[in-house]
Amino acid sequence: MHLNHVDLQVEDVQATASFFERFFAFTHTSNRGSPAIAILRGDDGFSLVLQKRADGEKYPEGFHVGFIVDNEATVHRMHDELARSGARVSDVKKNGRGTMIYCQHDGFLVEVSCRPI
């Protein structure tokens, strides 16, 4: 058994789809004929489904999706790319769990991290 997809409820489906396409190499595969949904696929076959969230709904504090990368240089590169784009991105953090950044996007956090060496 393996995890097939995650469905995120977002305010702006199209902007969030573009965000994941631009920075995380997802490909937009379908919208099922509606601008209120976007189905994205990662290089590994994982599907990310984005749907328009109902007014007033929000994620709990600290909710995030995480991407693991191979090295600290990639975390730093992602930080710089996100910051240049105007995204709300944290400073690079390093602790016993590894090196990481967090980017605020459409009501939730996106983590990019690598494990400690």
HUDAGI-V169656 format. One record per run of one state. SS is the DSSP state (hx for helix, st for strand, lp for the rest). FROM is the first residue (numbers start at 1). LEN is the number of residues. If there is no record, write none. Layout:
SS;FROM;LEN
SS;FROM;LEN
//
This chain:
lp;1;4
st;5;6
lp;11;2
hx;13;12
lp;25;2
st;27;4
lp;31;6
st;37;5
lp;42;5
st;47;6
lp;53;11
st;64;5
lp;69;3
hx;72;13
lp;85;3
st;88;2
lp;90;3
st;93;3
lp;96;2
st;98;8
lp;106;2
st;108;7
lp;115;3
//
